Amino acid sequence: MRQKLNLITLGVHDLEKSIKFYEKLGWKKSKHSVEGLALFPLGGITLALHSRHELAADAAVEDKPTGFSGITFSLNAKSEEEVNAVFAEAEKAGAKITKPAQKVYWGGYSGYFADLDGNLIEVAFNPFWELDEADNLKL
């Protein structure tokens, strides 16, 4: 298998509310979105939002939330100031701050917020990682 992911799909309880949440963060929905599926291009990977119930049925699994899903998504910021600005924007959009931005044990600055369905998004400034001209991690 190639070491590549192109699409991350989140199953959401209320598709329209979730679309509005991400749009309030300033994200632009793709013109390729269709009824029941919202696509947000993220520079090399796409976030898709789809009905949680329908997504579970498509994967042939039971739709039963169990608390922490074991996954987080991360935005790597260019500075501590950018982290703080993103948190202010997220809170204004209706996000629940689960861990306010702060200095962290690994030497950076980060925090977490949850979207309307509880998906955790970390916003972090890592002074040891470099971003390229397209804001991709250079690892």
N, CA, C and O atoms as a GROMACS GRO file, in nm:
protein
  556
    1MET      N    1   0.083  -0.118   0.000
    1MET     CA    2   0.000   0.000   0.000
    1MET      C    3   0.088   0.124   0.000
    1MET      O    4   0.187   0.130   0.072
    2ARG      N    5   0.050   0.222  -0.081
    2ARG     CA    6   0.125   0.348  -0.081
    2ARG      C    7   0.108   0.420   0.053
    2ARG      O    8   0.001   0.411   0.114
    3GLN      N    9   0.209   0.490   0.098
    3GLN     CA   10   0.203   0.567   0.222
    3GLN      C   11   0.145   0.704   0.190
    3GLN      O   12   0.216   0.803   0.179
    4LYS      N   13   0.012   0.706   0.176
    4LYS     CA   14  -0.056   0.829   0.135
    4LYS      C   15  -0.201   0.823   0.178
    4LYS      O   16  -0.267   0.721   0.161
    5LEU      N   17  -0.252   0.932   0.235
    5LEU     CA   18  -0.394   0.948   0.260
    5LEU      C   19  -0.440   1.071   0.182
    5LEU      O   20  -0.370   1.172   0.178
    6ASN      N   21  -0.557   1.061   0.121
    6ASN     CA   22  -0.609   1.171   0.042
    6ASN      C   23  -0.734   1.233   0.104
    6ASN      O   24  -0.762   1.351   0.084
    7LEU      N   25  -0.809   1.152   0.180
    7LEU     CA   26  -0.939   1.196   0.227
    7LEU      C   27  -0.961   1.144   0.369
    7LEU      O   28  -0.935   1.028   0.398
    8ILE      N   29  -1.008   1.232   0.457
    8ILE     CA   30  -1.049   1.193   0.591
    8ILE      C   31  -1.197   1.229   0.600
    8ILE      O   32  -1.235   1.344   0.579
    9THR      N   33  -1.280   1.129   0.630
    9THR     CA   34  -1.424   1.153   0.639
    9THR      C   35  -1.467   1.143   0.785
    9THR      O   36  -1.439   1.044   0.853
   10LEU      N   37  -1.534   1.247   0.831
   10LEU     CA   38  -1.589   1.248   0.966
   10LEU      C   39  -1.739   1.225   0.957
   10LEU      O   40  -1.810   1.292   0.882
   11GLY      N   41  -1.787   1.129   1.035
   11GLY     CA   42  -1.930   1.109   1.047
   11GLY      C   43  -1.984   1.208   1.149
   11GLY      O   44  -1.936   1.211   1.262
   12VAL      N   45  -2.081   1.288   1.110
   12VAL     CA   46  -2.134   1.393   1.196
   12VAL      C   47  -2.283   1.373   1.220
   12VAL      O   48  -2.353   1.315   1.137
   13HIS      N   49  -2.330   1.422   1.334
   13HIS     CA   50  -2.471   1.406   1.370
   13HIS      C   51  -2.561   1.500   1.291
   13HIS      O   52  -2.670   1.460   1.248
   14ASP      N   53  -2.520   1.623   1.272
   14ASP     CA   54  -2.599   1.722   1.199
   14ASP      C   55  -2.510   1.784   1.093
   14ASP      O   56  -2.429   1.872   1.122
   15LEU      N   57  -2.525   1.737   0.970
   15LEU     CA   58  -2.436   1.778   0.862
   15LEU      C   59  -2.437   1.929   0.840
   15LEU      O   60  -2.331   1.991   0.829
   16GLU      N   61  -2.554   1.990   0.834
   16GLU     CA   62  -2.561   2.135   0.808
   16GLU      C   63  -2.495   2.216   0.918
   16GLU      O   64  -2.424   2.312   0.889
   17LYS      N   65  -2.517   2.180   1.044
   17LYS     CA   66  -2.452   2.251   1.155
   17LYS      C   67  -2.301   2.235   1.148
   17LYS      O   68  -2.226   2.330   1.173
   18SER      N   69  -2.255   2.114   1.114
   18SER     CA   70  -2.111   2.089   1.105
   18SER      C   71  -2.048   2.168   0.990
   18SER      O   72  -1.939   2.222   1.004
   19ILE      N   73  -2.117   2.174   0.877
   19ILE     CA   74  -2.067   2.254   0.764
   19ILE      C   75  -2.052   2.399   0.807
   19ILE      O   76  -1.948   2.461   0.782
   20LYS      N   77  -2.153   2.453   0.873
   20LYS     CA   78  -2.148   2.593   0.918
   20LYS      C   79  -2.034   2.615   1.017
   20LYS      O   80  -1.969   2.719   1.014
   21PHE      N   81  -2.010   2.517   1.106
   21PHE     CA   82  -1.901   2.528   1.202
   21PHE      C   83  -1.768   2.545   1.130
   21PHE      O   84  -1.693   2.638   1.160
   22TYR      N   85  -1.738   2.458   1.036
   22TYR     CA   86  -1.610   2.466   0.965
   22TYR      C   87  -1.602   2.591   0.878
   22TYR      O   88  -1.494   2.648   0.860
   23GLU      N   89  -1.714   2.633   0.822
   23GLU     CA   90  -1.713   2.758   0.745
   23GLU      C   91  -1.687   2.878   0.836
   23GLU      O   92  -1.623   2.974   0.793
   24LYS      N   93  -1.735   2.874   0.960
   24LYS     CA   94  -1.707   2.982   1.055
   24LYS      C   95  -1.559   2.988   1.090
   24LYS      O   96  -1.509   3.093   1.130
   25LEU      N   97  -1.489   2.875   1.074
   25LEU     CA   98  -1.343   2.874   1.094
   25LEU      C   99  -1.270   2.934   0.974
   25LEU      O  100  -1.148   2.949   0.976
   26GLY      N  101  -1.346   2.967   0.870
   26GLY     CA  102  -1.286   3.026   0.750
   26GLY      C  103  -1.257   2.924   0.642
   26GLY      O  104  -1.198   2.959   0.539
   27TRP      N  105  -1.296   2.799   0.661
   27TRP     CA  106  -1.271   2.696   0.561
   27TRP      C  107  -1.372   2.708   0.448
   27TRP      O  108  -1.489   2.742   0.472
   28LYS      N  109  -1.328   2.681   0.327
   28LYS     CA  110  -1.412   2.693   0.208
   28LYS      C  111  -1.451   2.554   0.159
   28LYS      O  112  -1.367   2.467   0.137
   29LYS      N  113  -1.582   2.537   0.142
   29LYS     CA  114  -1.634   2.409   0.091
   29LYS      C  115  -1.609   2.402  -0.059
   29LYS      O  116  -1.627   2.500  -0.131
   30SER      N  117  -1.567   2.285  -0.106
   30SER     CA  118  -1.539   2.263  -0.248
   30SER      C  119  -1.667   2.263  -0.331
   30SER      O  120  -1.773   2.222  -0.284
   31LYS      N  121  -1.656   2.309  -0.453
   31LYS     CA  122  -1.769   2.304  -0.546
   31LYS      C  123  -1.804   2.160  -0.583
   31LYS      O  124  -1.909   2.135  -0.642
   32HIS      N  125  -1.716   2.066  -0.550
   32HIS     CA  126  -1.741   1.925  -0.577
   32HIS      C  127  -1.821   1.858  -0.466
   32HIS      O  128  -1.850   1.739  -0.473
   33SER      N  129  -1.857   1.935  -0.362
   33SER     CA  130  -1.944   1.882  -0.258
   33SER      C  131  -2.079   1.849  -0.322
   33SER      O  132  -2.123   1.915  -0.416
   34VAL      N  133  -2.143   1.747  -0.269
   34VAL     CA  134  -2.275   1.707  -0.318
   34VAL      C  135  -2.369   1.694  -0.200
   34VAL      O  136  -2.326   1.701  -0.084
   35GLU      N  137  -2.497   1.676  -0.228
   35GLU     CA  138  -2.593   1.661  -0.119
   35GLU      C  139  -2.552   1.544  -0.031
   35GLU      O  140  -2.532   1.432  -0.079
   36GLY      N  141  -2.540   1.570   0.098
   36GLY     CA  142  -2.502   1.466   0.192
   36GLY      C  143  -2.353   1.448   0.212
   36GLY      O  144  -2.312   1.368   0.296
   37LEU      N  145  -2.271   1.522   0.138
   37LEU     CA  146  -2.125   1.510   0.151
   37LEU      C  147  -2.061   1.645   0.126
   37LEU      O  148  -2.066   1.698   0.015
   38ALA      N  149  -2.000   1.702   0.231
   38ALA     CA  150  -1.930   1.830   0.219
   38ALA      C  151  -1.780   1.802   0.213
   38ALA      O  152  -1.728   1.725   0.294
   39LEU      N  153  -1.712   1.865   0.119
   39LEU     CA  154  -1.569   1.846   0.099
   39LEU      C  155  -1.496   1.977   0.124
   39LEU      O  156  -1.533   2.081   0.070
   40PHE      N  157  -1.392   1.971   0.207
   40PHE     CA  158  -1.310   2.087   0.238
   40PHE      C  159  -1.165   2.055   0.201
   40PHE      O  160  -1.099   1.980   0.274
   41PRO      N  161  -1.113   2.109   0.089
   41PRO     CA  162  -0.973   2.084   0.053
   41PRO      C  163  -0.880   2.148   0.156
   41PRO      O  164  -0.899   2.263   0.195
   42LEU      N  165  -0.780   2.072   0.199
   42LEU     CA  166  -0.688   2.118   0.303
   42LEU      C  167  -0.543   2.119   0.256
   42LEU      O  168  -0.451   2.103   0.336
   43GLY      N  169  -0.522   2.138   0.128
   43GLY     CA  170  -0.384   2.145   0.078
   43GLY      C  171  -0.318   2.009   0.072
   43GLY      O  172  -0.223   1.983   0.145
   44GLY      N  173  -0.367   1.923  -0.014
   44GLY     CA  174  -0.307   1.791  -0.031
   44GLY      C  175  -0.389   1.679   0.030
   44GLY      O  176  -0.370   1.562  -0.003
   45ILE      N  177  -0.480   1.713   0.118
   45ILE     CA  178  -0.572   1.617   0.179
   45ILE      C  179  -0.707   1.686   0.188
   45ILE      O  180  -0.713   1.809   0.196
   46THR      N  181  -0.813   1.610   0.186
   46THR     CA  182  -0.947   1.668   0.192
   46THR      C  183  -1.021   1.614   0.313
   46THR      O  184  -1.015   1.494   0.344
   47LEU      N  185  -1.090   1.704   0.382
   47LEU     CA  186  -1.179   1.664   0.491
   47LEU      C  187  -1.320   1.654   0.433
   47LEU      O  188  -1.369   1.747   0.370
   48ALA      N  189  -1.383   1.539   0.456
   48ALA     CA  190  -1.520   1.520   0.414
   48ALA      C  191  -1.609   1.509   0.537
   48ALA      O  192  -1.570   1.448   0.636
   49LEU      N  193  -1.727   1.568   0.531
   49LEU     CA  194  -1.827   1.555   0.636
   49LEU      C  195  -1.945   1.480   0.577
   49LEU      O  196  -1.992   1.512   0.468
   50HIS      N  197  -1.993   1.378   0.650
   50HIS     CA  198  -2.101   1.292   0.602
   50HIS      C  199  -2.185   1.251   0.722
   50HIS      O  200  -2.135   1.250   0.834
   51SER      N  201  -2.308   1.217   0.701
   51SER     CA  202  -2.394   1.171   0.809
   51SER      C  203  -2.327   1.053   0.881
   51SER      O  204  -2.286   0.956   0.818
   52ARG      N  205  -2.317   1.063   1.012
   52ARG     CA  206  -2.254   0.958   1.092
   52ARG      C  207  -2.326   0.824   1.074
   52ARG      O  208  -2.262   0.720   1.056
   53HIS      N  209  -2.459   0.829   1.079
   53HIS     CA  210  -2.539   0.707   1.066
   53HIS      C  211  -2.517   0.641   0.929
   53HIS      O  212  -2.499   0.520   0.920
   54GLU      N  213  -2.519   0.722   0.824
   54GLU     CA  214  -2.499   0.668   0.689
   54GLU      C  215  -2.356   0.616   0.669
   54GLU      O  216  -2.335   0.515   0.602
   55LEU      N  217  -2.259   0.685   0.727
   55LEU     CA  218  -2.120   0.642   0.715
   55LEU      C  219  -2.098   0.507   0.785
   55LEU      O  220  -2.030   0.420   0.733
   56ALA      N  221  -2.157   0.491   0.903
   56ALA     CA  222  -2.146   0.364   0.974
   56ALA      C  223  -2.210   0.252   0.892
   56ALA      O  224  -2.154   0.143   0.882
   57ALA      N  225  -2.327   0.279   0.834
   57ALA     CA  226  -2.394   0.178   0.751
   57ALA      C  227  -2.307   0.141   0.630
   57ALA      O  228  -2.298   0.024   0.594
   58ASP      N  229  -2.245   0.241   0.569
   58ASP     CA  230  -2.160   0.215   0.453
   58ASP      C  231  -2.041   0.127   0.490
   58ASP      O  232  -1.998   0.043   0.411
   59ALA      N  233  -1.988   0.145   0.611
   59ALA     CA  234  -1.872   0.066   0.657
   59ALA      C  235  -1.916  -0.066   0.720
   59ALA      O  236  -1.832  -0.146   0.763
   60ALA      N  237  -2.046  -0.089   0.726
   60ALA     CA  238  -2.103  -0.212   0.783
   60ALA      C  239  -2.064  -0.230   0.930
   60ALA      O  240  -2.028  -0.340   0.973
   61VAL      N  241  -2.073  -0.118   1.006
   61VAL     CA  242  -2.049  -0.124   1.150
   61VAL      C  243  -2.164  -0.056   1.222
   61VAL      O  244  -2.239   0.022   1.164
   62GLU      N  245  -2.178  -0.088   1.351
   62GLU     CA  246  -2.283  -0.028   1.432
   62GLU      C  247  -2.244   0.115   1.469
   62GLU      O  248  -2.128   0.141   1.501
   63ASP      N  249  -2.338   0.205   1.464
   63ASP     CA  250  -2.313   0.345   1.500
   63ASP      C  251  -2.336   0.362   1.650
   63ASP      O  252  -2.448   0.390   1.694
   64LYS      N  253  -2.230   0.344   1.727
   64LYS     CA  254  -2.241   0.362   1.871
   64LYS      C  255  -2.117   0.434   1.923
   64LYS      O  256  -2.010   0.374   1.935
   65PRO      N  257  -2.131   0.562   1.954
   65PRO     CA  258  -2.018   0.638   2.008
   65PRO      C  259  -1.972   0.577   2.141
   65PRO      O  260  -2.053   0.532   2.222
   66THR      N  261  -1.840   0.578   2.162
   66THR     CA  262  -1.786   0.516   2.283
   66THR      C  263  -1.693   0.609   2.360
   66THR      O  264  -1.607   0.561   2.434
   67GLY      N  265  -1.708   0.740   2.343
   67GLY     CA  266  -1.617   0.831   2.411
   67GLY      C  267  -1.501   0.868   2.321
   67GLY      O  268  -1.521   0.893   2.202
   68PHE      N  269  -1.382   0.871   2.374
   68PHE     CA  270  -1.265   0.910   2.295
   68PHE      C  271  -1.243   0.810   2.183
   68PHE      O  272  -1.236   0.689   2.206
   69SER      N  273  -1.232   0.862   2.061
   69SER     CA  274  -1.218   0.775   1.944
   69SER      C  275  -1.075   0.729   1.921
   69SER      O  276  -1.052   0.640   1.839
   70GLY      N  277  -0.980   0.788   1.992
   70GLY     CA  278  -0.840   0.749   1.974
   70GLY      C  279  -0.773   0.822   1.859
   70GLY      O  280  -0.664   0.783   1.817
   71ILE      N  281  -0.834   0.928   1.809
   71ILE     CA  282  -0.774   1.003   1.699
   71ILE      C  283  -0.792   1.153   1.723
   71ILE      O  284  -0.894   1.198   1.774
   72THR      N  285  -0.690   1.228   1.686
   72THR     CA  286  -0.699   1.374   1.686
   72THR      C  287  -0.647   1.423   1.552
   72THR      O  288  -0.573   1.352   1.483
   73PHE      N  289  -0.685   1.543   1.517
   73PHE     CA  290  -0.635   1.609   1.397
   73PHE      C  291  -0.554   1.728   1.444
   73PHE      O  292  -0.584   1.788   1.547
   74SER      N  293  -0.451   1.764   1.368
   74SER     CA  294  -0.364   1.872   1.414
   74SER      C  295  -0.340   1.975   1.305
   74SER      O  296  -0.320   1.943   1.188
   75LEU      N  297  -0.342   2.100   1.347
   75LEU     CA  298  -0.300   2.212   1.263
   75LEU      C  299  -0.169   2.261   1.322
   75LEU      O  300  -0.164   2.301   1.438
   76ASN      N  301  -0.064   2.257   1.243
   76ASN     CA  302   0.064   2.309   1.289
   76ASN      C  303   0.072   2.457   1.255
   76ASN      O  304   0.073   2.496   1.138
   77ALA      N  305   0.079   2.538   1.357
   77ALA     CA  306   0.084   2.683   1.342
   77ALA      C  307   0.228   2.730   1.326
   77ALA      O  308   0.322   2.656   1.353
   78LYS      N  309   0.242   2.854   1.281
   78LYS     CA  310   0.375   2.911   1.258
   78LYS      C  311   0.429   2.985   1.380
   78LYS      O  312   0.546   3.023   1.383
   79SER      N  313   0.341   3.004   1.481
   79SER     CA  314   0.384   3.077   1.601
   79SER      C  315   0.284   3.053   1.713
   79SER      O  316   0.173   3.004   1.690
   80GLU      N  317   0.323   3.088   1.834
   80GLU     CA  318   0.230   3.081   1.947
   80GLU      C  319   0.114   3.178   1.926
   80GLU      O  320   0.001   3.148   1.964
   81GLU      N  321   0.143   3.292   1.865
   81GLU     CA  322   0.038   3.391   1.839
   81GLU      C  323  -0.068   3.334   1.745
   81GLU      O  324  -0.188   3.358   1.762
   82GLU      N  325  -0.023   3.258   1.645
   82GLU     CA  326  -0.120   3.197   1.553
   82GLU      C  327  -0.205   3.094   1.625
   82GLU      O  328  -0.326   3.084   1.600
   83VAL      N  329  -0.144   3.016   1.715
   83VAL     CA  330  -0.221   2.920   1.794
   83VAL      C  331  -0.332   2.993   1.869
   83VAL      O  332  -0.448   2.952   1.864
   84ASN      N  333  -0.297   3.102   1.937
   84ASN     CA  334  -0.396   3.178   2.014
   84ASN      C  335  -0.506   3.234   1.924
   84ASN      O  336  -0.623   3.234   1.962
   85ALA      N  337  -0.469   3.282   1.805
   85ALA     CA  338  -0.568   3.338   1.711
   85ALA      C  339  -0.664   3.229   1.664
   85ALA      O  340  -0.784   3.253   1.653
   86VAL      N  341  -0.612   3.110   1.637
   86VAL     CA  342  -0.698   2.999   1.592
   86VAL      C  343  -0.793   2.960   1.704
   86VAL      O  344  -0.910   2.933   1.678
   87PHE      N  345  -0.746   2.956   1.828
   87PHE     CA  346  -0.833   2.922   1.940
   87PHE      C  347  -0.946   3.024   1.957
   87PHE      O  348  -1.060   2.987   1.985
   88ALA      N  349  -0.915   3.151   1.940
   88ALA     CA  350  -1.017   3.254   1.950
   88ALA      C  351  -1.122   3.235   1.840
   88ALA      O  352  -1.242   3.247   1.865
   89GLU      N  353  -1.077   3.204   1.720
   89GLU     CA  354  -1.167   3.180   1.608
   89GLU      C  355  -1.254   3.056   1.633
   89GLU      O  356  -1.375   3.058   1.609
   90ALA      N  357  -1.192   2.950   1.681
   90ALA     CA  358  -1.264   2.825   1.706
   90ALA      C  359  -1.372   2.843   1.813
   90ALA      O  360  -1.484   2.796   1.799
   91GLU      N  361  -1.335   2.913   1.920
   91GLU     CA  362  -1.431   2.936   2.028
   91GLU      C  363  -1.549   3.018   1.976
   91GLU      O  364  -1.664   2.990   2.009
   92LYS      N  365  -1.520   3.118   1.896
   92LYS     CA  366  -1.625   3.202   1.838
   92LYS      C  367  -1.718   3.121   1.747
   92LYS      O  368  -1.837   3.150   1.737
   93ALA      N  369  -1.661   3.019   1.680
   93ALA     CA  370  -1.739   2.934   1.589
   93ALA      C  371  -1.823   2.831   1.664
   93ALA      O  372  -1.907   2.764   1.604
   94GLY      N  373  -1.802   2.818   1.795
   94GLY     CA  374  -1.880   2.724   1.874
   94GLY      C  375  -1.805   2.602   1.922
   94GLY      O  376  -1.865   2.508   1.975
   95ALA      N  377  -1.672   2.601   1.904
   95ALA     CA  378  -1.592   2.488   1.950
   95ALA      C  379  -1.589   2.484   2.102
   95ALA      O  380  -1.602   2.586   2.169
   96LYS      N  381  -1.572   2.365   2.156
   96LYS     CA  382  -1.552   2.348   2.299
   96LYS      C  383  -1.401   2.334   2.321
   96LYS      O  384  -1.339   2.243   2.267
   97ILE      N  385  -1.344   2.423   2.400
   97ILE     CA  386  -1.202   2.415   2.430
   97ILE      C  387  -1.183   2.305   2.534
   97ILE      O  388  -1.236   2.314   2.645
   98THR      N  389  -1.108   2.201   2.498
   98THR     CA  390  -1.087   2.091   2.592
   98THR      C  391  -0.956   2.106   2.667
   98THR      O  392  -0.943   2.059   2.780
   99LYS      N  393  -0.859   2.173   2.606
   99LYS     CA  394  -0.731   2.202   2.672
   99LYS      C  395  -0.682   2.335   2.615
   99LYS      O  396  -0.639   2.341   2.500
  100PRO      N  397  -0.687   2.441   2.695
  100PRO     CA  398  -0.641   2.571   2.645
  100PRO      C  399  -0.495   2.565   2.599
  100PRO      O  400  -0.415   2.486   2.650
  101ALA      N  401  -0.462   2.648   2.504
  101ALA     CA  402  -0.324   2.654   2.452
  101ALA      C  403  -0.228   2.689   2.565
  101ALA      O  404  -0.254   2.778   2.646
  102GLN      N  405  -0.117   2.616   2.569
  102GLN     CA  406  -0.019   2.634   2.676
  102GLN      C  407   0.115   2.574   2.635
  102GLN      O  408   0.123   2.495   2.541
  103LYS      N  409   0.219   2.611   2.707
  103LYS     CA  410   0.350   2.548   2.688
  103LYS      C  411   0.334   2.401   2.724
  103LYS      O  412   0.268   2.368   2.822
  104VAL      N  413   0.396   2.314   2.644
  104VAL     CA  414   0.379   2.170   2.667
  104VAL      C  415   0.513   2.101   2.689
  104VAL      O  416   0.619   2.155   2.657
  105TYR      N  417   0.506   1.981   2.742
  105TYR     CA  418   0.624   1.906   2.785
  105TYR      C  419   0.727   1.882   2.675
  105TYR      O  420   0.845   1.867   2.705
  106TRP      N  421   0.684   1.877   2.548
  106TRP     CA  422   0.778   1.846   2.440
  106TRP      C  423   0.847   1.971   2.385
  106TRP      O  424   0.922   1.964   2.288
  107GLY      N  425   0.822   2.086   2.448
  107GLY     CA  426   0.893   2.208   2.412
  107GLY      C  427   0.819   2.302   2.320
  107GLY      O  428   0.874   2.403   2.277
  108GLY      N  429   0.696   2.269   2.289
  108GLY     CA  430   0.615   2.355   2.202
  108GLY      C  431   0.503   2.422   2.277
  108GLY      O  432   0.509   2.439   2.399
  109TYR      N  433   0.401   2.460   2.202
  109TYR     CA  434   0.287   2.533   2.256
  109TYR      C  435   0.164   2.478   2.186
  109TYR      O  436   0.154   2.487   2.063
  110SER      N  437   0.069   2.422   2.261
  110SER     CA  438  -0.048   2.364   2.195
  110SER      C  439  -0.166   2.354   2.288
  110SER      O  440  -0.156   2.374   2.409
  111GLY      N  441  -0.279   2.324   2.228
  111GLY     CA  442  -0.403   2.299   2.300
  111GLY      C  443  -0.498   2.224   2.209
  111GLY      O  444  -0.466   2.198   2.093
  112TYR      N  445  -0.616   2.190   2.262
  112TYR     CA  446  -0.714   2.113   2.186
  112TYR      C  447  -0.851   2.177   2.198
  112TYR      O  448  -0.887   2.234   2.301
  113PHE      N  449  -0.926   2.167   2.087
  113PHE     CA  450  -1.068   2.200   2.092
  113PHE      C  451  -1.144   2.090   2.023
  113PHE      O  452  -1.090   2.015   1.941
  114ALA      N  453  -1.274   2.080   2.058
  114ALA     CA  454  -1.361   1.979   1.997
  114ALA      C  455  -1.460   2.049   1.906
  114ALA      O  456  -1.514   2.154   1.939
  115ASP      N  457  -1.483   1.988   1.789
  115ASP     CA  458  -1.586   2.040   1.699
  115ASP      C  459  -1.723   2.002   1.754
  115ASP      O  460  -1.732   1.950   1.865
  116LEU      N  461  -1.828   2.025   1.679
  116LEU     CA  462  -1.963   2.002   1.728
  116LEU      C  463  -1.993   1.855   1.757
  116LEU      O  464  -2.085   1.826   1.834
  117ASP      N  465  -1.917   1.763   1.699
  117ASP     CA  466  -1.937   1.620   1.722
  117ASP      C  467  -1.833   1.561   1.816
  117ASP      O  468  -1.828   1.440   1.835
  118GLY      N  469  -1.750   1.647   1.876
  118GLY     CA  470  -1.651   1.601   1.972
  118GLY      C  471  -1.519   1.556   1.910
  118GLY      O  472  -1.432   1.506   1.981
  119ASN      N  473  -1.502   1.574   1.778
  119ASN     CA  474  -1.374   1.542   1.715
  119ASN      C  475  -1.270   1.640   1.765
  119ASN      O  476  -1.291   1.761   1.763
  120LEU      N  477  -1.157   1.587   1.810
  120LEU     CA  478  -1.054   1.671   1.871
  120LEU      C  479  -0.957   1.726   1.767
  120LEU      O  480  -0.905   1.653   1.682
  121ILE      N  481  -0.935   1.855   1.775
  121ILE     CA  482  -0.842   1.922   1.687
  121ILE      C  483  -0.737   1.991   1.774
  121ILE      O  484  -0.769   2.074   1.858
  122GLU      N  485  -0.612   1.953   1.750
  122GLU     CA  486  -0.501   2.016   1.820
  122GLU      C  487  -0.449   2.130   1.734
  122GLU      O  488  -0.441   2.117   1.612
  123VAL      N  489  -0.415   2.240   1.797
  123VAL     CA  490  -0.347   2.349   1.729
  123VAL      C  491  -0.216   2.365   1.802
  123VAL      O  492  -0.213   2.390   1.923
  124ALA      N  493  -0.105   2.351   1.727
  124ALA     CA  494   0.026   2.346   1.792
  124ALA      C  495   0.130   2.425   1.716
  124ALA      O  496   0.132   2.428   1.594
  125PHE      N  497   0.217   2.488   1.792
  125PHE     CA  498   0.340   2.545   1.737
  125PHE      C  499   0.453   2.457   1.787
  125PHE      O  500   0.475   2.442   1.907
  126ASN      N  501   0.525   2.397   1.692
  126ASN     CA  502   0.638   2.312   1.725
  126ASN      C  503   0.765   2.379   1.672
  126ASN      O  504   0.787   2.380   1.552
  127PRO      N  505   0.847   2.435   1.761
  127PRO     CA  506   0.967   2.507   1.715
  127PRO      C  507   1.073   2.415   1.653
  127PRO      O  508   1.172   2.464   1.598
  128PHE      N  509   1.052   2.283   1.662
  128PHE     CA  510   1.149   2.188   1.608
  128PHE      C  511   1.112   2.137   1.470
  128PHE      O  512   1.191   2.069   1.405
  129TRP      N  513   0.992   2.168   1.424
  129TRP     CA  514   0.945   2.124   1.293
  129TRP      C  515   0.936   2.243   1.200
  129TRP      O  516   0.900   2.353   1.240
  130GLU      N  517   0.969   2.219   1.076
  130GLU     CA  518   0.968   2.324   0.975
  130GLU      C  519   0.850   2.301   0.880
  130GLU      O  520   0.817   2.188   0.845
  131LEU      N  521   0.788   2.411   0.839
  131LEU     CA  522   0.682   2.407   0.738
  131LEU      C  523   0.739   2.458   0.607
  131LEU      O  524   0.818   2.553   0.606
  132ASP      N  525   0.700   2.396   0.495
  132ASP     CA  526   0.746   2.444   0.365
  132ASP      C  527   0.660   2.561   0.318
  132ASP      O  528   0.573   2.609   0.392
  133GLU      N  529   0.684   2.607   0.195
  133GLU     CA  530   0.612   2.723   0.143
  133GLU      C  531   0.462   2.699   0.128
  133GLU      O  532   0.385   2.794   0.119
  134ALA      N  533   0.420   2.572   0.125
  134ALA     CA  534   0.277   2.539   0.116
  134ALA      C  535   0.220   2.500   0.252
  134ALA      O  536   0.110   2.445   0.260
  135ASP      N  537   0.294   2.528   0.360
  135ASP     CA  538   0.254   2.496   0.498
  135ASP      C  539   0.247   2.347   0.526
  135ASP      O  540   0.177   2.306   0.618
  136ASN      N  541   0.318   2.265   0.448
  136ASN     CA  542   0.327   2.122   0.474
  136ASN      C  543   0.447   2.097   0.566
  136ASN      O  544   0.548   2.167   0.558
  137LEU      N  545   0.434   1.995   0.652
  137LEU     CA  546   0.545   1.960   0.739
  137LEU      C  547   0.663   1.907   0.657
  137LEU      O  548   0.646   1.829   0.564
  138LYS      N  549   0.782   1.952   0.694
  138LYS     CA  550   0.904   1.900   0.630
  138LYS      C  551   0.967   1.804   0.730
  138LYS      O  552   1.040   1.846   0.820
  139LEU      N  553   0.939   1.676   0.713
  139LEU     CA  554   0.991   1.575   0.806
  139LEU      C  555   1.098   1.492   0.739
  139LEU      O  556   1.154   1.402   0.801
   0.00000   0.00000   0.00000
